[in-house]
Amino acid sequence: MLHRSLLLLYLAVITSSEILFLAVDLPLKGKRSPPNAIWPHPQEIQISNDLLYIRPGHIMISSDMEPCDIIAKAIQRYQPVFFPPKLTMHQPPADTSNILRSLTLNVLDNPQCEQYIQYNSNETCNPRFQHRGVLLDSSRHFLPVPLIKKNLDVMAYNKLNVFHWHFVDNQSFPFESRTFPNLSRQGAFSSDHVYTPEDVTSIIEHARLLGIRVIPEIDTPGHTYSWGKSMPELITVCWANGKPYQAIYGQHGEMEIFNPIEPRVYSTMDALLREVKSIFPSNYIHLGNIESIVSNFVRRSNPNISRWMTDNKINSTRDLHSYYANRILDIMRNISAIPIVWQDVWDEKVELPPGTIVQIWKGTSDDDISDEWAPYLNEIAGQGYNVILSSPWYINYINYGHYRTNTTIVNLEFFKYYEVEPLRDFSGSDDAKIRILGGEACLWGEFVDGTNLLARLWPKTAAVAERLWSAASVNNSKDAQFRLDVHRCRLLRRGIPAQPILNGYCGNYELSMPNAMINDPAFNYDISPATDLITTTIKSNSATSYLFDAISSMITSIFASLLLLMNITLATISFKY
């Protein structure tokens, strides 16, 4: 897509400013950003110095695709984005004629209102990678539905298109299953900490309107302690010193992983995976299968499993894990669902079905930029499997956030994510390179809940978003820090409590200031699961005018979800003024 940026005159109180040093004697390096900088950077952009005014009561936004609920609701949703409710608006000069009056999206070549984005949906903006995701963990701490929706909004602002929902684990089972209702009744933290079928449907629908696929993760055979609260027959009893129900802390608890020789494990998984597939339209289910070394400790200790392994000529716990994985993969074949697995299954030489996606998490470094994961990309893609990368983008790893050189100080929390180049050490064929689908920023929830989710994620995850969306040549981190600082202010104006990138300030809409929009109804959601859309009415006066971000930023935002959901090859934007 071609983006045209028009310069508009400031008429609203949207202050944005950075201080050009983190320490007076260590000035920041890099090209300073204009106040309308686009994030993530598009594949192609043309800049114009033409000036336009905008009157919110006059501008009309329309589309040639009618009816299409995706477009119609995007236009509605973006009203408070264009015209933030609390910001002061002023009249343009009396003799002004250069006023933008209308904006039209014309979709050419096979226009259709695709109801749900798929893995192979045509994204005409030509992003570098097609899988651009965020993993949220809502088992270790429950994440309320309105907060998940708000995070979906900011994902769309950053052109991220996959929500990887890790919603069950050892700590809790908040997913309310109609097939096995006791899993959440006894496995959730409380009856208030569950996702009802209506909640799940509401989140999927909200994501659909934003051009985001929702992929659920049912992590087994480990991480299943919460299942045992209602179905203890599924869980392996751990032994020590000849006694059952013995914990060896640092290795395993009393009961914590599935018993691979128990037939009811597979009948339960068959029924649950069928239910999950019927709810989530993406046709992909993440199966987890992580950290088999814990399974090895547990299974080696249980004499019943040891005897079964001998009787069935299974010679190692690795082979036993492969046995389990193959049984679950057979279920996925039977229900025509496509599996995603953590790389542990591949490590154990399990033959995966065609189309399987392997998610790389090993080689993670929490203190510097590490390419230890690069050999995995080469080998897994070279074997014909699709791959997504997460190792360098574990957002839950945090530190102080600055790195000092002899001449400057940089924000390490930004640089270490932005400076990752997924293909830097890739040496495979062109066919193998195509199988590297993209990556995900992962936020595991041991120390994250609703109080810090959005601030922990943003704007650091925006660095990952640009790496996955923009051309490989867009990689100057010193320049990018200034653009991201501008984008951070933009997120504040859209109600997202994004953390600072540089010293300085944004305006009087920062948290707890008079015009703060973090808690404004225009950018938040009712706790009712039936509430899917922002319904706030934006008050405006035809005599007022408002300058918002450059037209290019507006267009890329308003139609990000639309273009992802339509199989189109060309889109044109027309203006009238």
Residue pairs with C-beta under 8 A, 6 or more apart in sequence:
1 42
1 43
1 44
1 124
1 125
1 126
1 556
1 563
1 571
2 44
2 45
2 46
3 38
3 42
3 44
3 45
3 46
3 552
3 555
3 556
4 45
4 46
4 47
4 48
4 551
4 552
4 573
5 36
5 38
5 45
5 46
5 47
5 48
5 550
5 551
5 552
5 553
6 48
6 50
6 51
6 52
6 550
6 551
6 552
7 36
7 48
7 49
7 50
7 51
7 550
8 36
8 51
8 52
8 53
8 54
8 547
8 548
8 550
8 551
9 51
9 52
9 53
9 92
9 547
10 547
11 53
11 89
11 90
11 91
11 92
11 545
11 546
11 547
12 87
12 88
12 89
12 90
12 546
12 547
12 548
13 87
13 88
13 507
13 508
13 515
14 87
14 493
14 507
14 509
14 547
14 548
15 505
15 506
15 507
15 508
16 35
16 486
16 489
16 506
16 507
17 504
17 505
17 506
18 32
18 482
18 485
18 502
18 503
18 504
19 502
19 503
19 504
20 27
20 28
20 32
21 27
21 28
21 503
22 28
22 402
22 408
22 409
22 411
22 502
22 503
23 409
26 404
26 407
26 408
26 409
27 408
28 408
28 409
28 410
28 478
28 481
28 482
28 502
29 407
29 408
29 478
30 476
30 477
30 478
30 479
30 480
30 481
30 482
31 476
31 478
31 479
31 482
32 482
33 479
33 482
33 483
33 485
33 486
34 486
35 486
36 486
36 549
36 550
36 552
36 553
37 482
37 483
37 486
37 487
37 553
38 45
38 483
38 550
38 552
38 553
38 556
39 158
39 462
39 465
39 466
39 483
39 484
39 486
39 487
39 490
40 158
40 159
40 462
40 465
40 466
40 469
40 470
41 466
41 469
41 470
41 471
41 474
41 483
42 125
42 470
42 552
42 556
43 125
43 126
43 127
43 470
43 471
45 552
50 98
51 98
52 98
52 99
52 100
52 551
52 577
53 92
53 96
53 98
53 99
53 100
53 545
53 547
54 82
54 99
54 100
54 545
54 546
54 547
54 548
55 92
55 99
55 542
55 543
55 544
55 545
55 546
56 82
56 83
56 89
56 538
56 540
56 544
56 545
56 546
57 540
57 541
57 542
57 543
57 544
58 99
58 101
58 542
59 82
59 100
59 101
59 102
59 103
60 101
60 102
60 103
61 75
61 78
61 102
61 103
61 104
61 105
61 558
62 102
62 103
62 104
62 105
63 71
63 72
63 75
63 104
63 105
63 106
63 107
63 562
64 104
64 105
64 106
64 107
64 111
65 71
65 105
65 107
65 111
65 113
65 566
67 113
68 113
69 113
69 209
70 113
70 114
70 208
70 209
70 211
70 561
70 562
70 565
70 566
71 105
71 113
71 562
73 209
73 533
74 209
74 558
74 559
74 561
74 562
75 558
76 533
76 534
77 209
77 533
77 534
78 557
78 558
79 534
79 538
80 494
80 520
80 522
80 523
80 534
80 536
80 538
81 494
81 548
81 557
81 558
82 546
82 548
82 554
83 89
83 538
83 540
83 546
83 548
84 493
84 494
84 509
84 517
84 522
85 517
85 520
85 522
85 536
85 538
85 539
86 509
86 514
86 515
86 516
86 517
86 520
87 493
87 509
87 515
87 546
89 540
89 541
89 544
89 545
89 546
90 544
90 545
91 543
91 544
91 545
92 99
92 545
98 577
99 545
99 577
100 551
100 575
100 576
100 577
101 576
101 577
102 575
102 576
103 555
103 573
103 574
103 575
104 573
104 574
104 575
104 576
105 559
105 562
105 571
105 573
106 571
106 572
106 573
106 574
107 566
107 568
107 570
107 571
108 568
108 569
108 570
108 571
108 572
109 568
109 569
109 570
110 567
110 568
110 569
111 566
111 568
112 566
112 567
113 565
113 566
114 121
114 565
114 566
114 567
115 208
115 565
116 208
116 213
116 281
116 282
116 565
117 161
117 208
117 211
117 212
117 213
117 564
117 565
118 213
118 282
118 283
119 130
119 131
119 213
119 282
119 284
121 564
121 565
121 567
122 566
122 567
122 568
122 569
123 130
123 161
123 563
123 564
124 563
124 568
124 569
124 570
124 571
125 159
125 556
125 563
127 159
127 468
127 469
127 470
128 468
128 469
128 470
128 471
128 472
129 422
129 436
129 437
129 438
129 439
129 468
129 469
130 161
130 437
130 438
131 161
131 162
131 357
131 388
131 437
131 438
131 439
131 440
131 468
132 159
132 160
132 161
132 162
132 438
132 439
132 440
132 465
132 468
132 469
133 160
133 161
133 162
133 163
133 164
133 215
133 388
133 438
133 439
133 440
133 441
134 151
134 155
134 160
134 162
134 163
134 164
134 440
134 441
134 442
134 443
134 457
134 461
135 164
135 165
135 166
135 217
135 390
135 440
135 441
135 442
135 443
135 444
136 143
136 148
136 151
136 163
136 164
136 165
136 166
136 443
136 445
136 453
137 166
137 169
137 443
137 444
137 445
137 448
138 148
138 165
138 166
138 167
138 174
138 195
138 445
139 166
139 167
139 168
139 169
139 170
139 171
139 172
139 173
139 174
139 226
139 445
140 169
140 171
140 172
140 444
140 445
140 446
140 448
141 445
141 448
141 449
141 450
142 172
142 174
142 188
142 189
142 193
142 449
143 445
143 449
143 450
143 453
144 450
144 527
145 195
145 199
145 202
145 203
145 525
145 527
145 529
146 524
146 525
146 526
146 527
147 450
147 453
147 454
148 203
149 202
149 203
149 206
149 525
150 454
150 495
150 496
150 523
150 524
150 525
151 453
151 454
151 457
152 163
152 203
152 206
152 207
152 210
152 212
153 210
153 494
153 496
153 523
154 454
154 457
154 458
154 491
154 494
154 496
155 161
155 163
155 210
155 212
156 210
156 211
156 212
156 557
156 560
156 561
157 490
157 491
157 494
157 496
157 557
157 560
158 461
158 462
158 465
158 466
158 469
159 465
159 469
159 556
159 560
160 212
160 461
160 465
160 468
161 211
161 212
161 213
161 564
162 212
162 213
162 215
162 440
163 207
163 212
163 213
163 214
163 215
164 215
164 217
164 286
164 440
164 442
165 203
165 214
165 215
165 216
165 217
166 217
166 219
166 286
166 444
167 174
167 175
167 195
167 216
167 217
168 174
168 175
168 187
168 217
168 218
168 219
168 223
168 226
168 227
169 219
169 223
169 226
170 223
170 224
170 225
170 226
170 256
171 225
171 226
172 187
172 188
172 189
172 193
172 226
173 183
173 184
173 187
173 188
173 226
173 227
173 229
174 184
174 187
174 188
174 189
174 193
174 194
174 195
175 183
175 184
175 194
175 195
175 200
175 216
176 184
176 194
176 195
176 196
176 197
176 199
177 183
177 184
177 272
177 275
178 197
178 275
179 271
179 272
179 274
179 275
180 230
180 231
180 268
180 271
180 272
182 230
182 231
183 226
183 227
183 230
183 231
184 194
185 191
185 230
186 229
186 230
187 226
187 227
187 229
187 230
188 194
188 226
195 203
196 529
197 279
198 529
198 530
199 529
200 279
201 279
201 529
202 529
202 530
202 531
202 532
203 214
204 214
204 279
204 280
204 281
205 532
206 532
207 213
207 214
208 565
209 532
209 533
209 561
210 560
210 561
211 560
211 561
211 562
211 563
211 564
211 565
212 561
213 282
213 284
214 280
214 282
215 280
215 282
215 284
215 285
215 286
215 340
216 276
216 279
216 280
216 285
216 286
217 285
217 286
217 287
217 288
217 340
218 269
218 272
218 273
218 276
218 285
218 286
218 287
218 288
219 286
219 287
219 288
219 289
219 290
220 258
220 269
220 287
220 288
220 289
220 328
221 257
221 258
221 260
221 265
221 289
221 295
221 321
221 324
222 256
222 257
222 258
222 288
222 290
222 291
222 292
222 294
222 295
223 257
223 288
223 290
223 291
224 234
224 235
224 256
224 257
224 258
225 235
225 253
225 255
225 256
227 234
227 235
227 258
228 234
228 235
228 255
228 256
231 264
231 268
232 255
233 262
233 264
234 258
234 259
234 262
234 264
234 265
234 268
235 255
235 256
235 257
235 258
235 259
236 255
236 256
236 257
236 258
236 259
236 260
236 298
236 299
236 302
236 305
237 244
237 245
237 254
237 255
237 259
237 302
238 244
238 245
238 246
238 247
238 248
238 252
238 253
238 254
238 255
238 256
238 298
238 301
238 302
239 246
239 301
239 302
239 303
240 246
240 247
240 248
240 301
245 254
245 255
246 254
246 301
247 253
247 254
248 297
248 301
251 294
251 297
252 294
252 297
252 298
252 301
256 294
256 298
257 294
257 295
257 298
257 299
258 265
258 324
259 265
259 305
260 299
260 305
260 320
260 321
260 323
260 324
260 327
261 304
261 305
261 308
266 327
266 328
266 331
269 328
269 331
270 331
270 334
270 335
273 285
273 331
273 332
273 335
273 337
274 335
276 285
277 283
277 285
277 335
277 337
283 336
283 337
283 338
284 337
284 338
284 339
284 340
284 357
285 332
285 337
285 338
285 339
285 340
286 339
286 340
286 341
286 359
287 328
287 329
287 332
287 339
287 340
287 341
287 345
288 341
288 342
289 321
289 325
289 328
289 341
289 342
289 344
289 345
290 342
290 344
290 361
291 344
292 317
292 318
292 321
292 344
292 347
292 348
295 317
295 320
295 321
296 317
296 318
296 321
299 305
299 306
299 317
299 320
300 306
300 317
305 320
308 314
309 315
309 320
314 320
314 323
318 348
321 345
321 348
322 348
322 349
322 350
325 341
325 345
325 348
325 350
326 350
326 351
329 339
329 350
329 352
329 353
332 338
332 339
332 353
333 353
338 353
338 355
338 356
338 357
339 352
339 353
339 356
339 357
340 356
340 357
340 358
340 359
340 388
341 352
341 356
341 357
341 358
341 359
342 358
342 359
342 361
343 358
343 359
343 360
343 361
343 362
343 376
343 380
345 352
345 358
346 352
346 358
346 380
346 385
352 358
352 385
354 384
355 386
356 385
356 386
357 385
357 386
357 387
357 388
357 437
358 380
358 385
358 386
358 387
358 388
359 387
359 388
359 389
359 390
359 440
360 373
360 376
360 377
360 380
360 387
360 388
360 389
360 390
360 391
361 390
361 391
361 394
361 442
362 372
362 373
362 376
362 391
363 370
363 371
363 372
363 373
363 374
363 376
363 391
363 392
364 370
364 373
364 390
364 391
364 392
364 394
364 397
365 372
365 391
365 392
366 394
366 397
366 399
367 397
367 399
368 416
369 392
369 415
369 416
369 419
369 420
370 391
370 392
371 392
371 424
371 425
372 391
373 389
373 391
373 392
374 424
374 425
374 426
375 425
376 387
376 391
377 387
377 389
377 422
377 423
377 425
377 426
377 428
377 436
378 425
378 426
378 427
378 428
378 432
380 387
381 387
381 426
381 428
381 432
381 433
381 435
381 436
382 428
382 429
382 432
384 435
385 435
386 435
386 436
386 437
387 435
387 436
387 437
388 436
388 437
388 438
388 439
388 440
389 422
389 436
389 438
389 439
389 440
390 439
390 440
390 441
390 442
392 416
392 417
392 420
393 417
393 420
393 439
393 440
393 441
393 442
393 464
394 442
394 444
395 417
395 441
395 442
395 443
395 456
395 457
395 460
395 461
396 442
396 443
396 444
396 445
396 446
396 447
396 448
396 456
398 413
398 456
399 412
399 413
400 412
401 411
401 412
401 413
402 409
402 410
402 411
402 412
403 409
403 410
403 411
403 412
403 415
410 477
410 478
410 481
411 481
411 501
411 502
413 460
414 459
414 460
414 463
414 477
414 481
414 484
414 501
415 477
415 481
417 441
417 460
417 461
417 463
417 464
417 467
418 463
418 464
418 466
418 467
418 475
418 477
418 480
419 475
419 477
420 464
420 467
421 467
421 472
421 475
422 436
422 439
422 467
423 433
423 436
423 472
426 433
426 436
438 468
439 464
439 467
439 468
441 457
441 460
441 461
441 464
441 465
443 453
443 456
443 457
443 461
448 456
454 496
454 497
454 498
455 497
455 498
455 499
456 499
458 488
458 491
458 496
458 497
458 498
458 499
459 484
459 487
459 488
459 491
459 498
459 499
459 501
460 499
462 484
462 487
463 480
463 484
466 474
466 480
474 480
481 501
481 502
482 502
484 501
485 500
485 501
485 502
485 504
488 498
488 499
488 500
488 501
488 506
489 506
489 507
490 549
490 553
491 498
492 498
492 506
492 507
492 509
492 510
492 511
492 516
492 517
492 518
493 506
493 507
493 509
493 517
494 517
494 523
495 517
495 518
495 519
495 520
495 522
495 523
495 524
496 518
496 523
497 511
497 518
507 515
508 514
508 515
509 515
509 516
509 517
510 516
511 518
517 523
520 536
521 534
521 536
522 534
522 536
522 538
523 534
525 531
525 534
548 554
551 575
555 573
559 571
563 571
